[in-house]
């Protein structure tokens, strides 16, 4: 596996017409991820994809796969705290920016960066083919394969950015993210979809209000469609887990 990592780093550095810098074994995984983060959506060799897929698939197995159907559901909703890239839900939701090409900031800890980094460079290529330079509006969804993740699909949705106070349009845009994703999953005949906390990070939507909108919107859809997919609210921070747990007990 270390040999494959060296070969991939070499390929990416040659693309950039740069020499591979001196790296310790501990530095190589992050350096590889950073190179992928900044790589534009341009053609890639079959050799690289083979090496990358072997490497990322092994990393996925190392993280451990969480069985989405085994989670405890109540009224078709489950709450799970952990890394969304471990879930083998039919679809996981990525909160992305309007360019839909992933995060280009090396090693950034946003969910957009993490999902692209774990899935592979194919996701950026697929998104680029979909977008062709345009911007995605708030509250809609685009779908790609999940490649080296345990899930089947990634649902890319653009949440609202809050400037100052939350507006009525912000609330509607956020609700639209959840309803659009759930509707698409339903149309595709999927059985499970996992939502991250859309817009509550760098987009500054207050977490408690965002969770209330998420639970209310999903609850309305599920109540109206008996055959809709099961929904997982995926959270990473203890703060968000407590917020969702309190809402789901009373909503």
C-alpha positions in Angstrom: 0.0 0.0 0.0 2.9 2.4 0.7 4.3 1.7 -2.7 1.0 2.6 -4.3 0.8 5.8 -2.3 4.3 6.7 -3.6 3.3 6.0 -7.2 0.1 8.1 -6.9 2.0 11.0 -5.3 4.5 10.8 -8.1 1.8 10.9 -10.8 0.1 13.9 -9.2 3.4 15.8 -8.8 4.3 15.1 -12.5 0.9 16.5 -13.5 1.9 19.7 -11.6 5.4 19.7 -13.1 6.8 19.5 -9.6 9.2 17.3 -7.8 8.1 15.1 -4.9 9.3 16.8 -1.8 11.0 14.8 1.0 8.2 13.2 3.0 8.0 10.9 6.0 5.7 7.9 5.9 3.4 9.7 8.3 3.2 12.8 6.0 2.4 10.9 2.8 -1.4 10.2 3.3 -2.1 13.9 4.0 0.1 15.1 1.2 -1.7 12.7 -1.2 -5.1 14.0 0.0 -3.9 17.6 -0.4 -2.8 17.0 -4.0 -6.2 15.5 -4.7 -8.0 18.4 -3.0 -6.3 21.0 -5.3 -6.4 18.9 -8.5 -8.7 20.5 -11.2 -11.3 18.3 -12.9 -9.1 17.1 -15.8 -8.7 13.7 -17.3 -6.8 11.1 -15.2 -5.0 7.9 -16.2 -6.4 4.4 -15.7 -3.3 3.6 -13.7 -4.0 6.3 -11.2 -7.6 5.4 -10.8 -6.7 1.7 -10.2 -4.1 2.7 -7.6 -6.4 5.3 -6.0 -9.4 2.9 -5.8 -7.3 0.2 -4.2 -5.9 2.7 -1.7 -9.2 4.4 -0.8 -11.2 1.2 -0.6 -8.6 -0.2 1.9 -8.9 3.0 3.9 -12.7 2.7 3.9 -12.4 -0.8 5.3 -10.0 0.4 7.9 -12.4 3.1 9.1 -15.1 0.4 9.5 -18.4 0.2 7.7 -21.6 1.0 9.5 -24.7 -0.9 8.5 -27.4 1.7 7.8 -30.3 -0.8 8.0 -29.2 -2.0 11.4 -29.6 1.5 13.0 -32.6 2.0 15.4 -35.4 3.7 13.5 -38.4 5.3 15.0 -41.1 6.4 12.5 -38.6 5.7 9.7 -36.0 8.1 11.2 -32.7 7.2 12.9 -30.1 9.5 14.6 -26.5 8.4 14.4 -23.3 10.2 15.5 -20.2 9.4 13.5 -18.3 9.8 10.3 -20.8 9.8 7.4 -18.3 8.3 5.0 -18.6 5.0 7.1 -22.3 4.6 6.4 -23.5 2.2 3.8 -26.7 4.0 3.3 -28.0 4.0 -0.3 -27.2 7.7 -0.4 -25.4 10.2 1.7 -25.9 13.9 1.5 -23.0 16.3 0.8 -23.4 19.9 1.8 -21.5 21.6 -1.0 -20.8 25.0 -2.5 -22.5 26.3 -5.6 -19.7 25.3 -8.0 -20.4 21.7 -6.9 -16.7 20.7 -7.5 -15.7 20.0 -3.9 -13.5 21.9 -1.6 -10.2 23.0 -3.1 -8.7 24.0 0.3 -6.0 21.4 1.1 -7.0 19.2 4.1 -9.9 21.4 5.0 -12.2 19.7 7.6 -15.5 20.5 5.9 -17.8 17.7 4.9 -17.4 18.5 1.2 -13.7 18.0 1.4 -13.9 14.9 3.5 -16.5 13.2 1.2 -14.6 14.0 -2.0 -11.3 12.9 -0.4 -12.7 9.5 0.7 -14.7 8.8 -2.5 -12.0 9.7 -5.1 -11.2 12.2 -7.8 -14.0 10.7 -10.0 -16.6 12.6 -8.0 -15.1 16.0 -9.0 -15.0 14.8 -12.6 -18.6 13.7 -12.5 -19.7 17.0 -10.9 -17.8 19.0 -13.5 -19.5 17.1 -16.3 -22.9 17.9 -14.7 -22.2 21.6 -14.0 -20.1 22.6 -17.0 -19.1 25.8 -15.3 -22.6 26.9 -14.1 -23.6 27.4 -10.5 -26.1 25.2 -8.6 -29.0 27.1 -6.9 -29.8 26.7 -3.3 -32.2 23.9 -2.3 -31.7 21.6 -5.3 -29.8 18.3 -5.7 -27.4 16.6 -8.1 -26.4 13.0 -7.8 -23.1 11.2 -8.4 -21.9 7.7 -7.7 -20.1 7.3 -4.4 -17.2 5.3 -5.8 -14.9 4.2 -2.9 -17.4 5.0 -0.1 -19.7 2.2 1.3 -22.8 4.2 0.1 -24.0 3.9 -3.5 -24.7 7.6 -4.2 -23.7 11.1 -3.1 -26.4 13.7 -3.1 -24.9 17.1 -3.5 -27.0 20.0 -2.3 -26.2 23.7 -1.7 -27.5 25.1 1.6 -28.1 28.8 2.3 -25.4 31.0 3.6 -26.6 33.2 6.6 -25.4 36.8 6.6 -26.4 38.3 9.9 -29.8 37.1 11.0 -31.7 34.1 9.4 -34.2 35.2 6.8 -37.4 33.6 5.6 -35.6 32.8 2.3 -32.8 31.1 4.3 -35.3 28.9 6.0 -37.1 28.0 2.8 -33.8 27.2 1.0 -32.8 24.9 3.8 -36.1 23.1 3.8 -35.8 22.7 0.1 -32.5 21.0 0.5 -34.1 18.3 2.6 -37.2 17.9 0.5 -35.4 17.8 -2.8 -32.9 15.1 -1.6 -35.7 13.0 -0.1 -37.8 13.3 -3.2 -35.0 12.3 -5.5 -34.1 9.3 -3.3 -37.8 8.3 -3.3 -37.9 8.6 -7.1 -34.8 6.5 -7.4 -36.3 3.8 -5.3 -33.6 4.0 -2.6 -34.2 2.6 0.9 -31.9 4.7 3.1 -30.6 8.3 2.9 -28.3 9.9 5.4 -28.4 13.7 5.9 -25.5 15.7 7.3 -26.2 19.0 9.2 -26.6 21.2 6.1 -25.4 24.8 6.4 -24.6 24.8 10.1 -20.8 25.0 9.6 -19.2 27.7 7.7 -22.6 28.7 6.2 -23.5 29.9 9.8 -27.1 28.6 10.0 -27.9 28.3 13.8 -27.7 24.6 14.5 -30.8 24.3 16.7 -33.0 26.1 14.2 -31.5 24.2 11.3 -32.3 20.9 13.0 -35.8 21.9 13.7 -36.3 22.7 10.0 -34.7 19.4 9.0 -36.8 17.2 11.3 -40.0 19.1 10.4 -39.4 18.9 6.6 -38.5 15.2 6.7 -41.3 14.4 9.0 -43.9 16.0 6.7 -42.5 14.1 3.6 -42.5 10.8 5.4 -46.0 11.3 6.7 -47.2 11.9 3.2 -45.3 9.0 1.5 -45.5 5.6 3.2 -42.9 4.1 0.8 -40.4 6.9 1.2 -36.8 5.9 2.2 -35.7 5.6 5.8 -33.9 8.7 6.9 -30.7 9.0 9.0 -29.8 12.2 10.6 -26.0 12.0 10.8 -24.2 14.3 13.2 -20.6 14.5 14.2 -20.5 16.8 17.2 -21.9 16.1 20.6 -23.7 19.5 20.4 -25.7 18.5 17.3 -26.4 15.0 18.7 -28.1 16.5 21.8 -30.0 19.0 19.7 -31.4 16.3 17.4 -32.1 13.9 20.2 -34.2 16.6 22.0 -36.2 17.4 18.9 -36.8 13.9 17.8 -38.2 13.1 21.3 -40.9 15.8 21.0 -41.5 16.4 17.3 
